[in-house]
Amino acid sequence: MTAQLVKLQAAPDLVDQVYRALLDAISDGALAPGARVTQEDLAERLAVSRQPVLQALRLLKKDGLLLDAPGRGLLVAPLDAEWIGRVYEVRGALDALAARLAAGRRAVIDPRLVEQGRRAARGRDIKAMIEADIAFHNAIYAASGNPLIGQSAQLHWVHLRRVMGAVLQSSPQRGTIWDEHARIASAIAAGDAKRATALVEHHGRQASENLRARLSDVLKPSMKGHSP
């Protein structure tokens, strides 16, 4: 079945729009791991010229989300549980630093972010779930007072969001994730840097283990029939 992509309107930031549309398609599985993509096909499906598509594809390739395909074009990079584990190690360190600094400032994370996350977790919109999760963590990065943390973390989120898209389809952890987020926000607001850091580190470990386990389950069907 051909993946559906929404046609875009021309705008000065069209390259960014194309990039975001393709990133969303990769994250929610519309462009599945191993899928071949070409500049011409995507330009037609998005109803834009080939130039912004070419630039967006270059950015996605630089991010490691696309690889050169045999012959012609590109393909969506495969999901790799071991690589994701390494990404989580780095993101976990950044999150812990952000939480400690934010707690030192007794920052208040907007409670509406948790409410929005809970609502998204009860629904079926995978993109909304991913965006809510990213928004919460971005709020902690901003509350840390160190802009380099958020800038560094963005590189890793482009990879994490596609794993989240693969596993959130049927993940039983949707609700408990937001219970953990609420506890982290409370510890930060209370100025308890030790507890906030411990909660964030635990949250990161649990998320990594859950996502890697779910990812292995997701990948098993595609591995059938490929054993030597």
C-alpha positions as CSV (number, residue, x, y, z in Angstrom):
1,M,0.0,0.0,0.0
2,T,1.4,3.4,-1.0
3,A,2.2,5.6,2.0
4,Q,0.1,8.8,2.2
5,L,1.9,12.2,2.4
6,V,0.0,15.5,2.7
7,K,0.6,17.9,-0.1
8,L,2.3,21.1,1.0
9,Q,1.8,24.8,0.1
10,A,4.8,26.8,-1.3
11,A,6.4,29.0,1.3
12,P,9.8,30.6,2.1
13,D,10.6,27.8,4.6
14,L,9.6,25.0,2.2
15,V,12.7,23.0,2.7
16,D,12.0,22.9,6.4
17,Q,8.4,21.9,5.7
18,V,9.5,19.1,3.4
19,Y,12.1,18.0,6.0
20,R,9.4,17.9,8.8
21,A,6.9,16.1,6.6
22,L,9.4,13.4,5.7
23,L,10.7,13.2,9.3
24,D,7.1,12.6,10.5
25,A,6.5,10.0,7.8
26,I,9.7,8.2,8.8
27,S,8.7,8.5,12.5
28,D,5.1,7.2,12.2
29,G,6.1,4.4,9.8
30,A,4.5,5.8,6.6
31,L,8.0,5.6,5.2
32,A,9.1,2.3,6.8
33,P,12.7,1.2,7.4
34,G,14.2,0.0,4.2
35,A,11.7,1.9,2.0
36,R,13.3,3.3,-1.1
37,V,12.7,7.0,-1.7
38,T,13.5,9.2,-4.7
39,Q,13.5,12.9,-5.2
40,E,11.1,12.8,-8.1
41,D,8.5,10.6,-6.4
42,L,8.5,12.6,-3.2
43,A,8.3,15.9,-5.1
44,E,5.2,14.6,-6.9
45,R,3.5,13.2,-3.8
46,L,4.2,16.4,-1.8
47,A,3.3,18.6,-4.8
48,V,6.5,20.7,-4.6
49,S,9.5,21.2,-6.9
50,R,12.4,18.8,-6.7
51,Q,14.8,21.4,-5.3
52,P,13.4,21.6,-1.7
53,V,13.0,17.8,-1.7
54,L,16.7,17.4,-2.6
55,Q,17.8,19.7,0.2
56,A,15.5,18.0,2.7
57,L,16.9,14.6,1.7
58,R,20.4,15.8,2.1
59,L,19.5,16.9,5.7
60,L,17.9,13.6,6.5
61,K,20.9,11.7,5.1
62,K,23.2,13.9,7.2
63,D,21.0,13.0,10.3
64,G,21.5,9.3,9.5
65,L,17.9,8.7,8.7
66,L,18.5,7.9,5.1
67,L,21.2,5.8,3.4
68,D,22.3,5.5,-0.2
69,A,20.2,2.8,-2.0
70,P,21.8,0.3,-4.4
71,G,21.6,1.7,-7.9
72,R,19.6,4.9,-7.5
73,G,17.9,6.9,-4.8
74,L,18.0,6.6,-1.0
75,L,16.4,4.2,1.5
76,V,15.1,4.7,5.0
77,A,17.8,3.6,7.5
78,P,16.9,0.4,9.4
79,L,16.0,0.6,13.1
80,D,18.9,-0.6,15.3
81,A,18.2,-1.5,19.0
82,E,21.9,-1.3,19.9
83,W,22.3,2.1,18.3
84,I,19.2,3.4,20.1
85,G,20.7,2.2,23.4
86,R,23.7,4.3,22.8
87,V,21.6,7.3,21.9
88,Y,19.7,6.9,25.1
89,E,23.0,6.9,27.1
90,V,23.9,10.3,25.7
91,R,20.3,11.7,26.0
92,G,20.1,10.4,29.6
93,A,23.2,12.3,30.6
94,L,21.9,15.5,29.0
95,D,18.5,15.1,30.7
96,A,20.1,14.5,34.1
97,L,22.2,17.6,33.8
98,A,19.1,19.7,32.7
99,A,17.0,18.4,35.6
100,R,19.7,19.2,38.1
101,L,20.2,22.7,36.9
102,A,16.5,23.3,36.6
103,A,15.9,22.1,40.2
104,G,18.7,24.4,41.3
105,R,16.6,27.2,39.9
106,R,13.3,25.8,41.3
107,A,11.9,26.0,37.9
108,V,8.2,25.3,37.4
109,I,7.4,23.1,34.4
110,D,4.1,24.1,32.9
111,P,1.6,21.6,34.2
112,R,-0.4,21.9,31.0
113,L,2.4,19.9,29.3
114,V,1.7,16.9,31.5
115,E,-2.1,17.3,30.9
116,Q,-1.5,17.4,27.2
117,G,0.7,14.4,27.4
118,R,-1.9,12.4,29.3
119,R,-4.6,13.3,26.8
120,A,-2.3,12.3,23.9
121,A,-1.5,9.0,25.6
122,R,-5.2,8.2,25.8
123,G,-5.7,8.8,22.1
124,R,-4.4,7.2,18.9
125,D,-2.5,10.1,17.4
126,I,1.1,8.8,17.5
127,K,2.5,12.1,16.3
128,A,0.7,13.9,19.2
129,M,2.2,11.4,21.7
130,I,5.7,12.0,20.4
131,E,5.4,15.8,20.2
132,A,4.0,15.9,23.8
133,D,6.9,13.9,25.1
134,I,9.5,16.1,23.3
135,A,7.7,19.2,24.5
136,F,8.1,18.1,28.1
137,H,11.8,17.4,27.8
138,N,12.4,20.6,25.9
139,A,10.7,22.5,28.8
140,I,13.3,20.9,31.2
141,Y,16.1,21.9,28.8
142,A,14.9,25.4,28.7
143,A,14.4,25.6,32.5
144,S,18.0,24.5,33.0
145,G,19.2,27.9,31.8
146,N,21.9,26.3,29.6
147,P,20.8,26.6,25.9
148,L,23.6,24.1,24.8
149,I,21.7,21.2,26.4
150,G,18.6,21.6,24.3
151,Q,20.7,22.2,21.2
152,S,22.8,19.0,21.8
153,A,19.7,16.9,22.6
154,Q,17.9,17.8,19.3
155,L,20.4,15.7,17.3
156,H,19.4,12.6,19.3
157,W,15.6,13.3,19.3
158,V,15.4,12.8,15.5
159,H,16.4,9.2,16.0
160,L,14.4,8.6,19.2
161,R,11.2,9.9,17.7
162,R,11.1,7.3,15.0
163,V,11.7,4.5,17.5
164,M,8.9,6.0,19.6
165,G,6.7,6.0,16.5
166,A,7.4,2.3,16.0
167,V,6.6,1.2,19.5
168,L,3.9,3.5,20.7
169,Q,1.4,1.9,18.4
170,S,0.6,-0.6,21.2
171,S,2.8,0.3,24.1
172,P,1.3,-0.3,27.6
173,Q,3.6,2.3,29.1
174,R,1.8,5.3,27.6
175,G,0.2,6.4,30.8
176,T,3.0,5.5,33.3
177,I,5.4,7.7,31.3
178,W,3.4,10.7,32.2
179,D,3.2,9.7,35.9
180,E,7.0,9.7,35.8
181,H,7.0,13.1,34.1
182,A,4.8,14.5,36.7
183,R,7.1,13.3,39.5
184,I,10.1,14.8,37.8
185,A,8.3,18.2,37.4
186,S,7.4,18.1,41.1
187,A,11.0,17.4,42.2
188,I,12.3,20.2,40.0
189,A,9.8,22.7,41.4
190,A,10.7,21.7,44.9
191,G,14.3,22.4,44.3
192,D,15.3,18.8,45.0
193,A,18.1,18.4,42.6
194,K,19.1,14.9,43.9
195,R,15.7,13.5,43.5
196,A,15.0,15.2,40.2
197,T,18.3,13.8,38.8
198,A,17.5,10.3,40.1
199,L,14.0,10.3,38.7
200,V,15.2,11.5,35.3
201,E,18.0,8.8,35.2
202,H,15.5,6.1,36.2
203,H,13.0,7.4,33.6
204,G,15.7,7.3,30.9
205,R,16.8,3.7,31.8
206,Q,13.2,2.5,31.8
207,A,12.4,4.2,28.6
208,S,15.5,2.7,26.9
209,E,14.8,-0.8,28.2
210,N,11.1,-0.6,27.2
211,L,11.7,0.8,23.8
212,R,14.5,-1.6,23.0
213,A,12.4,-4.5,24.0
214,R,9.4,-3.3,22.0
215,L,11.7,-2.5,19.1
216,S,12.9,-6.1,19.1
217,D,9.3,-7.3,19.0
218,V,8.5,-4.9,16.1
219,L,11.5,-6.1,14.1
220,K,10.9,-9.8,14.6
221,P,8.2,-10.2,11.9
222,S,10.5,-8.5,9.3
223,M,13.3,-11.0,10.2
224,K,11.3,-14.1,9.5
225,G,12.4,-16.0,6.5
226,H,15.8,-14.2,6.4
227,S,17.8,-16.6,8.6
228,P,20.7,-18.4,6.9
